[in-house]
Amino acid sequence: MTLPNIFWIVPAAGIITIIFAIFLIRNVMKRPTGTPKMKEIGDIIFKGAWAFLKRQYSTIAIFSVAIAAIIGVLVGVLGHTGVEQFGYSAMDVGWRTSVAFLVGAFCSGLAGFIGMYIAVKSNVRCAAAAQKSLKEAVEVALRGGAVSGFLITALSLIGVTIIFFAYGGNTNPQIAPHLIVGFGFGASFVALFAQLGGGIYTKAADVGADLVGKVESGIPEDDPRNPAVIADLVGDNVGDCAGRGADLFESTAAENIGAMILGVMAYLATNNVAWILFPLCVRGFGMIASMVGLLCVRAKENENAMNALNRGYFVAIALSVVGLAITVYFMLNNWWLFGAGLVGIVASIVIVFVTQYYTEWRYRPVRDIAEASKTGPATNIIMGMSVGFSTTLATALIIGISLLLSYWLGTQSGVSGAGAFGTAVATMGMLMTCPYVLSMDTFGPITDNANGINEMAGAGEDVRKITDRLDAVGNTTKALTKGYAMVSAGLAAFLLFQAYIDRVNLIRPENPLTSVNLANISVFVGALLAAMIVYLFSAWAIKAVGKTASKIIEEVRRQFRADPEILNPKDPAHPHQPDYARCVDITTKAGLREMIAPGLLPILGPVVIGVVFKYLAKIPSLSAMNIDAAMVVAAVLMVGTIGGIMMASFMNNGGGAWDNAKKMIEDGQLKDENGNVLGKKSFAHQAAVVGDTLGDPLKDTAGPSLHVLIKLLATITLVLCPLFI
């Protein structure tokens, strides 16, 4: 196989990105860490996050090795994998899939660790920078977040490229993408547990700290007298940094592999390997475009920091369009597919602004929730539910229109199978700015931690105003990333669904799967069970947060009762210190224990459904039902994806709106009928805190975990296709 000349961009972008990340690490790490008290708090947060991650990844590692062994045995024993004609035995495919799974799992775990480590080291430096200026604080937070964003995307690109060629990409490029699907499954497997476990931890600590601290005791957020405050700050890192890092690593890996599988049909029609390698090259140009965009961010002292971040984002978008045009010209020479890629890029811009509309306090949805808080928690919750559900309209329209347009543009290319490939190009176009968007996401927890550190270290009110502003922007950037991940998951869902069909047809070419008939009773039941998996998973994830938060609330109350001087010291110069470590330990143990059941549900669910219907199809008395287990699993994949996207839209945007409605009141932006400011400790603020605690497990635990669930349903069915056939 002769590689296209432009393929040099893949290794070059990978190496340049790693060098760029090292530059960012040095730039951030040389910044001052502030006062000794600030450094002490930062060290405590790091120790707590590191302790959780060690326990979490030890648990995940055990599960990963077990799953890898099971996959190898199942694929090897079942025998027929569809690639025997190319010289691969079933056992050969089995061990290759197992190794790919372990490599994907390891890289996903490494991505999560990198995200957490650099973010924790950046937060205290961001807190110190805020004592100088808003400009410096924005720069530290964004560059600290960018280390995670760029290293994660580089790991994903390099990992997929290496394993593709290691598994015969040079000799059998049409088969290698099918052999590396285990890499995507391993990444998805680790990402689900990382996101779920971290999300349970962070929101249980957050809810516990808010309800006992703000509502019951009337003390400020991140007040050092609150025993749960360190656990809350640790949670921002293990949930929003480590969890999201693993999430987007698996997103880019799984979607790259799916796009490469779809490129196989066009490769067979044209004998041009560029169709398979195209997704890798587009990602390479996107990483370079994101670097330039990041370096263009220059915040001004008196502006909303979101405006500065948006400027950098638009630079990255503009350069991505140029990179997409270059890649299409040299690899495919088909401008219809350039149009499909533009659809994905435009979709990424639209979802950013739609998410901002629903989650920023400047716009009506958040202001409506804040106004509803005047009359109590019930009206706050009712209004927030309404806002969350209404966001599904925009989500469905963006995904639906993007899929229709990109598919149509693909069909106009004149190449066999290019309709589905058009949706893959749109997904790749959207993911070009993934490094920059992930940088904005990690910006959120860094500024949140910086705000907490300044509060605990007793920084002045002027400094707190800067970090408060950045914290509010961080809430929006986290919401943007979730919207971005959700829509990319929606585009990728069709891509991965098509990849599943291609995989089924490779295994059984004599009986190809060309459509999914929902009028078939078994297929309808499979679809019904898929919707159930989404709802049950969400229920278990939210319940896990509630159970863990209850333990934190009980512990904080116990400490306040046992030592009243924690809240009201007799000698303010020497206050009694709460037992932070106890809350961290409780949250760690409970979070890890509670993540197992919801984590196993989407893994076992489609497998059990597929196997059960496979054996039902063999019962003679049921032959009239025309049961096809492969089609039933296809329905599970389709409906599970649709239900997951809509549920995630409600949770992510509704939760973000609740959070920023609370921030709006805390910033003094809400007034009563007489023009009096309703700020902290007001009745409206207490109602908003209750709404925020409801939104917390939605937007930071169940919602983001659903993004991973969607891709996990696809990767597990790709890997275990032989089970259902």
Helices and strands as residue ranges (DSSP letters): G 5-8, H 9-29, H 36-78, G 84-86, H 90-130, H 134-166, H 176-179, H 181-209, I 210-216, H 229-235, I 236-243, H 244-270, H 274-295, H 305-327, I 328-332, H 335-359, H 364-372, G 373-375, H 377-411, H 418-431, H 434-456, H 461-507, H 521-562, G 564-566, H 580-594, H 596-616, G 620-625, H 629-666, H 683-697, I 698-702, H 703-719, H 721-724
